[in-house]
């Protein structure tokens, strides 16, 4: 895995978890919007760690 910016990961994950908008598309941000595999994995891991009961 390459270096990912933890702040970017947190912001993306929080937007996805809260149903926020993707700034590029103005649609609800979903995990499929993340095309970089390293960032996608980091966001998935962040969401799993931040979700209770998993």
N, CA, C, O and CB atoms as a CASP TS submission, in Angstrom:
PFRMAT TS
TARGET T0000
AUTHOR 0000-0000-0000
METHOD Language model
MODEL 1
PARENT N/A
ATOM      1  N   UNK     1       0.843  -1.175   0.000  1.00  0.00           N
ATOM      2  CA  UNK     1       0.000   0.000   0.000  1.00  0.00           C
ATOM      3  C   UNK     1       0.892   1.243   0.000  1.00  0.00           C
ATOM      4  O   UNK     1       1.852   1.335   0.764  1.00  0.00           O
ATOM      5  CB  UNK     1      -0.961  -0.005   1.221  1.00  0.00           C
ATOM      6  N   UNK     2       0.558   2.184  -0.862  1.00  0.00           N
ATOM      7  CA  UNK     2       1.302   3.434  -0.884  1.00  0.00           C
ATOM      8  C   UNK     2       0.838   4.306   0.269  1.00  0.00           C
ATOM      9  O   UNK     2      -0.133   3.995   0.959  1.00  0.00           O
ATOM     10  CB  UNK     2       1.124   4.166  -2.235  1.00  0.00           C
ATOM     11  N   UNK     3       1.545   5.390   0.458  1.00  0.00           N
ATOM     12  CA  UNK     3       1.165   6.328   1.504  1.00  0.00           C
ATOM     13  C   UNK     3      -0.158   6.985   1.165  1.00  0.00           C
ATOM     14  O   UNK     3      -0.321   7.534   0.075  1.00  0.00           O
ATOM     15  CB  UNK     3       2.250   7.388   1.703  1.00  0.00           C
ATOM     16  N   UNK     4      -1.093   6.932   2.082  1.00  0.00           N
ATOM     17  CA  UNK     4      -2.362   7.625   1.906  1.00  0.00           C
ATOM     18  C   UNK     4      -2.447   8.713   2.955  1.00  0.00           C
ATOM     19  O   UNK     4      -1.925   8.571   4.060  1.00  0.00           O
ATOM     20  CB  UNK     4      -3.571   6.645   2.010  1.00  0.00           C
ATOM     21  N   UNK     5      -3.102   9.789   2.603  1.00  0.00           N
ATOM     22  CA  UNK     5      -3.285  10.904   3.513  1.00  0.00           C
ATOM     23  C   UNK     5      -4.429  10.563   4.460  1.00  0.00           C
ATOM     24  O   UNK     5      -5.572  10.417   4.028  1.00  0.00           O
ATOM     25  CB  UNK     5      -3.566  12.227   2.739  1.00  0.00           C
ATOM     26  N   UNK     6      -4.127  10.438   5.741  1.00  0.00           N
ATOM     27  CA  UNK     6      -5.129  10.026   6.726  1.00  0.00           C
ATOM     28  C   UNK     6      -6.271  11.023   6.841  1.00  0.00           C
ATOM     29  O   UNK     6      -7.405  10.636   7.125  1.00  0.00           O
ATOM     30  CB  UNK     6      -4.480   9.843   8.080  1.00  0.00           C
ATOM     31  N   UNK     7      -5.989  12.286   6.626  1.00  0.00           N
ATOM     32  CA  UNK     7      -7.042  13.304   6.696  1.00  0.00           C
ATOM     33  C   UNK     7      -8.021  13.112   5.535  1.00  0.00           C
ATOM     34  O   UNK     7      -9.234  13.193   5.724  1.00  0.00           O
ATOM     35  CB  UNK     7      -6.430  14.740   6.666  1.00  0.00           C
ATOM     36  N   UNK     8      -7.498  12.859   4.346  1.00  0.00           N
ATOM     37  CA  UNK     8      -8.353  12.623   3.177  1.00  0.00           C
ATOM     38  C   UNK     8      -9.198  11.370   3.393  1.00  0.00           C
ATOM     39  O   UNK     8     -10.386  11.358   3.074  1.00  0.00           O
ATOM     40  CB  UNK     8      -7.498  12.482   1.889  1.00  0.00           C
ATOM     41  N   UNK     9      -8.588  10.326   3.931  1.00  0.00           N
ATOM     42  CA  UNK     9      -9.307   9.083   4.213  1.00  0.00           C
ATOM     43  C   UNK     9     -10.441   9.342   5.197  1.00  0.00           C
ATOM     44  O   UNK     9     -11.566   8.890   4.986  1.00  0.00           O
ATOM     45  CB  UNK     9      -8.348   8.011   4.770  1.00  0.00           C
ATOM     46  N   UNK    10     -10.146  10.070   6.271  1.00  0.00           N
ATOM     47  CA  UNK    10     -11.171  10.360   7.289  1.00  0.00           C
ATOM     48  C   UNK    10     -12.319  11.167   6.693  1.00  0.00           C
ATOM     49  O   UNK    10     -13.485  10.859   6.941  1.00  0.00           O
ATOM     50  CB  UNK    10     -10.553  11.125   8.478  1.00  0.00           C
ATOM     51  N   UNK    11     -12.004  12.188   5.916  1.00  0.00           N
ATOM     52  CA  UNK    11     -13.047  13.030   5.326  1.00  0.00           C
ATOM     53  C   UNK    11     -13.927  12.215   4.388  1.00  0.00           C
ATOM     54  O   UNK    11     -15.153  12.311   4.446  1.00  0.00           O
ATOM     55  CB  UNK    11     -12.423  14.217   4.571  1.00  0.00           C
ATOM     56  N   UNK    12     -13.313  11.417   3.527  1.00  0.00           N
ATOM     57  CA  UNK    12     -14.085  10.591   2.590  1.00  0.00           C
ATOM     58  C   UNK    12     -14.962   9.593   3.339  1.00  0.00           C
ATOM     59  O   UNK    12     -16.137   9.426   3.014  1.00  0.00           O
ATOM     60  CB  UNK    12     -13.144   9.847   1.626  1.00  0.00           C
ATOM     61  N   UNK    13     -14.394   8.937   4.331  1.00  0.00           N
ATOM     62  CA  UNK    13     -15.151   7.939   5.093  1.00  0.00           C
ATOM     63  C   UNK    13     -16.315   8.583   5.844  1.00  0.00           C
ATOM     64  O   UNK    13     -17.417   8.035   5.865  1.00  0.00           O
ATOM     65  CB  UNK    13     -14.230   7.209   6.081  1.00  0.00           C
ATOM     66  N   UNK    14     -16.078   9.730   6.452  1.00  0.00           N
ATOM     67  CA  UNK    14     -17.148  10.420   7.186  1.00  0.00           C
ATOM     68  C   UNK    14     -18.272  10.832   6.232  1.00  0.00           C
ATOM     69  O   UNK    14     -19.448  10.706   6.571  1.00  0.00           O
ATOM     70  CB  UNK    14     -16.589  11.665   7.924  1.00  0.00           C
ATOM     71  N   UNK    15     -17.917  11.319   5.053  1.00  0.00           N
ATOM     72  CA  UNK    15     -18.945  11.698   4.081  1.00  0.00           C
ATOM     73  C   UNK    15     -19.760  10.488   3.658  1.00  0.00           C
ATOM     74  O   UNK    15     -20.982  10.569   3.538  1.00  0.00           O
ATOM     75  CB  UNK    15     -18.311  12.359   2.854  1.00  0.00           C
ATOM     76  N   UNK    16     -19.088   9.369   3.432  1.00  0.00           N
ATOM     77  CA  UNK    16     -19.797   8.152   3.023  1.00  0.00           C
ATOM     78  C   UNK    16     -20.720   7.686   4.145  1.00  0.00           C
ATOM     79  O   UNK    16     -21.875   7.342   3.894  1.00  0.00           O
ATOM     80  CB  UNK    16     -18.793   7.030   2.645  1.00  0.00           C
ATOM     81  N   UNK    17     -20.222   7.671   5.372  1.00  0.00           N
ATOM     82  CA  UNK    17     -21.018   7.172   6.500  1.00  0.00           C
ATOM     83  C   UNK    17     -22.214   8.074   6.803  1.00  0.00           C
ATOM     84  O   UNK    17     -23.248   7.593   7.267  1.00  0.00           O
ATOM     85  CB  UNK    17     -20.143   7.048   7.743  1.00  0.00           C
ATOM     86  N   UNK    18     -22.083   9.369   6.546  1.00  0.00           N
ATOM     87  CA  UNK    18     -23.159  10.316   6.876  1.00  0.00           C
ATOM     88  C   UNK    18     -24.031  10.670   5.683  1.00  0.00           C
ATOM     89  O   UNK    18     -24.927  11.506   5.802  1.00  0.00           O
ATOM     90  CB  UNK    18     -22.571  11.578   7.447  1.00  0.00           C
ATOM     91  N   UNK    19     -23.784  10.043   4.529  1.00  0.00           N
ATOM     92  CA  UNK    19     -24.593  10.328   3.360  1.00  0.00           C
ATOM     93  C   UNK    19     -24.303  11.687   2.743  1.00  0.00           C
ATOM     94  O   UNK    19     -25.172  12.297   2.121  1.00  0.00           O
ATOM     95  CB  UNK    19     -26.034  10.243   3.718  1.00  0.00           C
ATOM     96  N   UNK    20     -23.074  12.153   2.921  1.00  0.00           N
ATOM     97  CA  UNK    20     -22.688  13.451   2.376  1.00  0.00           C
ATOM     98  C   UNK    20     -22.497  13.396   0.868  1.00  0.00           C
ATOM     99  O   UNK    20     -22.540  12.332   0.250  1.00  0.00           O
ATOM    100  CB  UNK    20     -21.413  13.939   3.038  1.00  0.00           C
ATOM    101  N   UNK    21     -22.283  14.580   0.294  1.00  0.00           N
ATOM    102  CA  UNK    21     -22.153  14.676  -1.154  1.00  0.00           C
ATOM    103  C   UNK    21     -20.715  14.531  -1.612  1.00  0.00           C
ATOM    104  O   UNK    21     -19.777  14.956  -0.937  1.00  0.00           O
ATOM    105  CB  UNK    21     -22.709  15.988  -1.638  1.00  0.00           C
ATOM    106  N   UNK    22     -20.568  13.921  -2.776  1.00  0.00           N
ATOM    107  CA  UNK    22     -19.284  13.859  -3.460  1.00  0.00           C
ATOM    108  C   UNK    22     -19.087  15.221  -4.119  1.00  0.00           C
ATOM    109  O   UNK    22     -19.917  15.632  -4.929  1.00  0.00           O
ATOM    110  CB  UNK    22     -19.228  12.672  -4.518  1.00  0.00           C
ATOM    111  N   UNK    23     -18.008  15.929  -3.791  1.00  0.00           N
ATOM    112  CA  UNK    23     -17.825  17.265  -4.352  1.00  0.00           C
ATOM    113  C   UNK    23     -17.671  17.282  -5.879  1.00  0.00           C
ATOM    114  O   UNK    23     -17.922  18.309  -6.511  1.00  0.00           O
ATOM    115  CB  UNK    23     -16.620  17.903  -3.727  1.00  0.00           C
ATOM    116  N   UNK    24     -17.264  16.164  -6.471  1.00  0.00           N
ATOM    117  CA  UNK    24     -17.103  16.119  -7.931  1.00  0.00           C
ATOM    118  C   UNK    24     -18.434  15.952  -8.651  1.00  0.00           C
ATOM    119  O   UNK    24     -18.654  16.562  -9.697  1.00  0.00           O
ATOM    120  CB  UNK    24     -16.169  14.983  -8.321  1.00  0.00           C
ATOM    121  N   UNK    25     -19.324  15.128  -8.096  1.00  0.00           N
ATOM    122  CA  UNK    25     -20.556  14.781  -8.794  1.00  0.00           C
ATOM    123  C   UNK    25     -21.798  15.452  -8.210  1.00  0.00           C
ATOM    124  O   UNK    25     -22.846  15.498  -8.854  1.00  0.00           O
ATOM    125  CB  UNK    25     -20.739  13.297  -8.773  1.00  0.00           C
ATOM    126  N   UNK    26     -21.675  15.969  -6.995  1.00  0.00           N
ATOM    127  CA  UNK    26     -22.816  16.541  -6.265  1.00  0.00           C
ATOM    128  C   UNK    26     -23.892  15.495  -5.970  1.00  0.00           C
ATOM    129  O   UNK    26     -25.037  15.844  -5.685  1.00  0.00           O
ATOM    130  CB  UNK    26     -23.426  17.694  -7.064  1.00  0.00           C
ATOM    131  N   UNK    27     -23.523  14.212  -6.040  1.00  0.00           N
ATOM    132  CA  UNK    27     -24.408  13.113  -5.667  1.00  0.00           C
ATOM    133  C   UNK    27     -23.926  12.545  -4.339  1.00  0.00           C
ATOM    134  O   UNK    27     -22.824  12.858  -3.888  1.00  0.00           O
ATOM    135  CB  UNK    27     -24.445  12.007  -6.774  1.00  0.00           C
ATOM    136  N   UNK    28     -24.750  11.712  -3.714  1.00  0.00           N
ATOM    137  CA  UNK    28     -24.355  11.098  -2.451  1.00  0.00           C
ATOM    138  C   UNK    28     -23.073  10.306  -2.664  1.00  0.00           C
ATOM    139  O   UNK    28     -22.952   9.524  -3.606  1.00  0.00           O
ATOM    140  CB  UNK    28     -25.483  10.184  -1.895  1.00  0.00           C
ATOM    141  N   UNK    29     -22.124  10.529  -1.768  1.00  0.00           N
ATOM    142  CA  UNK    29     -20.804   9.890  -1.855  1.00  0.00           C
ATOM    143  C   UNK    29     -20.928   8.415  -1.483  1.00  0.00           C
ATOM    144  O   UNK    29     -21.450   8.087  -0.417  1.00  0.00           O
ATOM    145  CB  UNK    29     -19.772  10.605  -0.926  1.00  0.00           C
ATOM    146  N   UNK    30     -20.456   7.533  -2.346  1.00  0.00           N
ATOM    147  CA  UNK    30     -20.471   6.091  -2.084  1.00  0.00           C
ATOM    148  C   UNK    30     -19.063   5.539  -2.285  1.00  0.00           C
ATOM    149  O   UNK    30     -18.237   6.160  -2.954  1.00  0.00           O
ATOM    150  CB  UNK    30     -21.494   5.357  -3.015  1.00  0.00           C
ATOM    151  N   UNK    31     -18.799   4.395  -1.716  1.00  0.00           N
ATOM    152  CA  UNK    31     -17.460   3.800  -1.766  1.00  0.00           C
ATOM    153  C   UNK    31     -17.007   3.573  -3.213  1.00  0.00           C
ATOM    154  O   UNK    31     -15.812   3.646  -3.500  1.00  0.00           O
ATOM    155  CB  UNK    31     -17.440   2.469  -0.991  1.00  0.00           C
ATOM    156  N   UNK    32     -17.937   3.302  -4.119  1.00  0.00           N
ATOM    157  CA  UNK    32     -17.578   3.077  -5.524  1.00  0.00           C
ATOM    158  C   UNK    32     -17.030   4.327  -6.206  1.00  0.00           C
ATOM    159  O   UNK    32     -16.435   4.233  -7.280  1.00  0.00           O
ATOM    160  CB  UNK    32     -18.783   2.579  -6.289  1.00  0.00           C
ATOM    161  N   UNK    33     -17.225   5.505  -5.591  1.00  0.00           N
ATOM    162  CA  UNK    33     -16.674   6.747  -6.148  1.00  0.00           C
ATOM    163  C   UNK    33     -15.155   6.809  -6.000  1.00  0.00           C
ATOM    164  O   UNK    33     -14.497   7.579  -6.699  1.00  0.00           O
ATOM    165  CB  UNK    33     -17.309   7.958  -5.464  1.00  0.00           C
ATOM    166  N   UNK    34     -14.600   6.011  -5.105  1.00  0.00           N
ATOM    167  CA  UNK    34     -13.154   6.028  -4.856  1.00  0.00           C
ATOM    168  C   UNK    34     -12.497   5.041  -5.816  1.00  0.00           C
ATOM    169  O   UNK    34     -12.696   3.831  -5.709  1.00  0.00           O
ATOM    170  CB  UNK    34     -12.821   5.667  -3.357  1.00  0.00           C
ATOM    171  N   UNK    35     -11.712   5.568  -6.754  1.00  0.00           N
ATOM    172  CA  UNK    35     -11.116   4.713  -7.789  1.00  0.00           C
ATOM    173  C   UNK    35      -9.695   4.271  -7.451  1.00  0.00           C
ATOM    174  O   UNK    35      -9.219   3.274  -7.994  1.00  0.00           O
ATOM    175  CB  UNK    35     -11.112   5.440  -9.114  1.00  0.00           C
ATOM    176  N   UNK    36      -9.014   4.988  -6.571  1.00  0.00           N
ATOM    177  CA  UNK    36      -7.658   4.616  -6.186  1.00  0.00           C
ATOM    178  C   UNK    36      -7.752   3.436  -5.211  1.00  0.00           C
ATOM    179  O   UNK    36      -8.356   3.571  -4.147  1.00  0.00           O
ATOM    180  CB  UNK    36      -6.890   5.835  -5.542  1.00  0.00           C
ATOM    181  N   UNK    37      -7.169   2.290  -5.551  1.00  0.00           N
ATOM    182  CA  UNK    37      -7.321   1.098  -4.700  1.00  0.00           C
ATOM    183  C   UNK    37      -6.759   1.266  -3.288  1.00  0.00           C
ATOM    184  O   UNK    37      -7.308   0.714  -2.335  1.00  0.00           O
ATOM    185  CB  UNK    37      -6.647  -0.075  -5.355  1.00  0.00           C
ATOM    186  N   UNK    38      -5.671   2.023  -3.146  1.00  0.00           N
ATOM    187  CA  UNK    38      -5.099   2.223  -1.811  1.00  0.00           C
ATOM    188  C   UNK    38      -6.025   3.067  -0.936  1.00  0.00           C
ATOM    189  O   UNK    38      -6.233   2.764   0.239  1.00  0.00           O
ATOM    190  CB  UNK    38      -3.717   2.892  -1.914  1.00  0.00           C
ATOM    191  N   UNK    39      -6.575   4.122  -1.520  1.00  0.00           N
ATOM    192  CA  UNK    39      -7.504   4.965  -0.764  1.00  0.00           C
ATOM    193  C   UNK    39      -8.805   4.227  -0.474  1.00  0.00           C
ATOM    194  O   UNK    39      -9.378   4.357   0.608  1.00  0.00           O
ATOM    195  CB  UNK    39      -7.796   6.260  -1.531  1.00  0.00           C
ATOM    196  N   UNK    40      -9.262   3.454  -1.449  1.00  0.00           N
ATOM    197  CA  UNK    40     -10.503   2.705  -1.231  1.00  0.00           C
ATOM    198  C   UNK    40     -10.340   1.733  -0.062  1.00  0.00           C
ATOM    199  O   UNK    40     -11.213   1.648   0.801  1.00  0.00           O
ATOM    200  CB  UNK    40     -10.910   1.939  -2.515  1.00  0.00           C
ATOM    201  N   UNK    41      -9.238   1.008  -0.033  1.00  0.00           N
ATOM    202  CA  UNK    41      -8.983   0.077   1.064  1.00  0.00           C
ATOM    203  C   UNK    41      -8.877   0.814   2.398  1.00  0.00           C
ATOM    204  O   UNK    41      -9.422   0.364   3.405  1.00  0.00           O
ATOM    205  CB  UNK    41      -7.700  -0.720   0.800  1.00  0.00           C
ATOM    206  N   UNK    42      -8.182   1.935   2.401  1.00  0.00           N
ATOM    207  CA  UNK    42      -8.037   2.713   3.636  1.00  0.00           C
ATOM    208  C   UNK    42      -9.387   3.230   4.124  1.00  0.00           C
ATOM    209  O   UNK    42      -9.655   3.213   5.325  1.00  0.00           O
ATOM    210  CB  UNK    42      -7.075   3.887   3.418  1.00  0.00           C
ATOM    211  N   UNK    43     -10.239   3.689   3.210  1.00  0.00           N
ATOM    212  CA  UNK    43     -11.572   4.176   3.590  1.00  0.00           C
ATOM    213  C   UNK    43     -12.433   3.015   4.092  1.00  0.00           C
ATOM    214  O   UNK    43     -13.144   3.160   5.086  1.00  0.00           O
ATOM    215  CB  UNK    43     -12.264   4.880   2.389  1.00  0.00           C
ATOM    216  N   UNK    44     -12.375   1.880   3.420  1.00  0.00           N
ATOM    217  CA  UNK    44     -13.127   0.710   3.879  1.00  0.00           C
ATOM    218  C   UNK    44     -12.704   0.317   5.289  1.00  0.00           C
ATOM    219  O   UNK    44     -13.547   0.043   6.142  1.00  0.00           O
ATOM    220  CB  UNK    44     -12.928  -0.472   2.916  1.00  0.00           C
ATOM    221  N   UNK    45     -11.398   0.291   5.529  1.00  0.00           N
ATOM    222  CA  UNK    45     -10.899  -0.053   6.866  1.00  0.00           C
ATOM    223  C   UNK    45     -11.325   0.972   7.910  1.00  0.00           C
ATOM    224  O   UNK    45     -11.691   0.605   9.026  1.00  0.00           O
ATOM    225  CB  UNK    45      -9.377  -0.168   6.847  1.00  0.00           C
ATOM    226  N   UNK    46     -11.280   2.243   7.558  1.00  0.00           N
ATOM    227  CA  UNK    46     -11.717   3.297   8.475  1.00  0.00           C
ATOM    228  C   UNK    46     -13.185   3.104   8.848  1.00  0.00           C
ATOM    229  O   UNK    46     -13.557   3.189  10.019  1.00  0.00           O
ATOM    230  CB  UNK    46     -11.503   4.689   7.844  1.00  0.00           C
ATOM    231  N   UNK    47     -14.014   2.844   7.833  1.00  0.00           N
ATOM    232  CA  UNK    47     -15.443   2.658   8.087  1.00  0.00           C
ATOM    233  C   UNK    47     -15.686   1.432   8.972  1.00  0.00           C
ATOM    234  O   UNK    47     -16.510   1.474   9.885  1.00  0.00           O
ATOM    235  CB  UNK    47     -16.209   2.515   6.759  1.00  0.00           C
ATOM    236  N   UNK    48     -14.972   0.352   8.699  1.00  0.00           N
ATOM    237  CA  UNK    48     -15.126  -0.849   9.531  1.00  0.00           C
ATOM    238  C   UNK    48     -14.712  -0.582  10.972  1.00  0.00           C
ATOM    239  O   UNK    48     -15.382  -1.026  11.904  1.00  0.00           O
ATOM    240  CB  UNK    48     -14.299  -2.005   8.958  1.00  0.00           C
ATOM    241  N   UNK    49     -13.623   0.132  11.156  1.00  0.00           N
ATOM    242  CA  UNK    49     -13.154   0.442  12.513  1.00  0.00           C
ATOM    243  C   UNK    49     -14.063   1.426  13.233  1.00  0.00           C
ATOM    244  O   UNK    49     -14.159   1.399  14.460  1.00  0.00           O
ATOM    245  CB  UNK    49     -11.748   1.000  12.463  1.00  0.00           C
ATOM    246  N   UNK    50     -14.726   2.292  12.484  1.00  0.00           N
ATOM    247  CA  UNK    50     -15.563   3.321  13.097  1.00  0.00           C
ATOM    248  C   UNK    50     -17.006   2.857  13.318  1.00  0.00           C
ATOM    249  O   UNK    50     -17.780   3.534  13.994  1.00  0.00           O
ATOM    250  CB  UNK    50     -15.557   4.564  12.234  1.00  0.00           C
ATOM    251  N   UNK    51     -17.362   1.716  12.754  1.00  0.00           N
ATOM    252  CA  UNK    51     -18.733   1.221  12.867  1.00  0.00           C
ATOM    253  C   UNK    51     -18.838   0.284  14.060  1.00  0.00           C
ATOM    254  O   UNK    51     -18.101  -0.695  14.175  1.00  0.00           O
ATOM    255  CB  UNK    51     -19.173   0.500  11.568  1.00  0.00           C
ATOM    256  N   UNK    52     -19.767   0.606  14.937  1.00  0.00           N
ATOM    257  CA  UNK    52     -19.965  -0.240  16.124  1.00  0.00           C
ATOM    258  C   UNK    52     -20.679  -1.530  15.739  1.00  0.00           C
ATOM    259  O   UNK    52     -21.510  -1.546  14.831  1.00  0.00           O
ATOM    260  CB  UNK    52     -20.773   0.515  17.210  1.00  0.00           C
ATOM    261  N   UNK    53     -20.351  -2.594  16.429  1.00  0.00           N
ATOM    262  CA  UNK    53     -21.036  -3.859  16.228  1.00  0.00           C
ATOM    263  C   UNK    53     -20.486  -4.711  15.105  1.00  0.00           C
ATOM    264  O   UNK    53     -21.073  -5.737  14.763  1.00  0.00           O
ATOM    265  CB  UNK    53     -22.450  -3.604  15.975  1.00  0.00           C
ATOM    266  N   UNK    54     -19.366  -4.301  14.523  1.00  0.00           N
ATOM    267  CA  UNK    54     -18.768  -5.110  13.448  1.00  0.00           C
ATOM    268  C   UNK    54     -17.480  -5.706  13.959  1.00  0.00           C
ATOM    269  O   UNK    54     -16.801  -6.426  13.227  1.00  0.00           O
ATOM    270  CB  UNK    54     -18.510  -4.263  12.164  1.00  0.00           C
TER
END
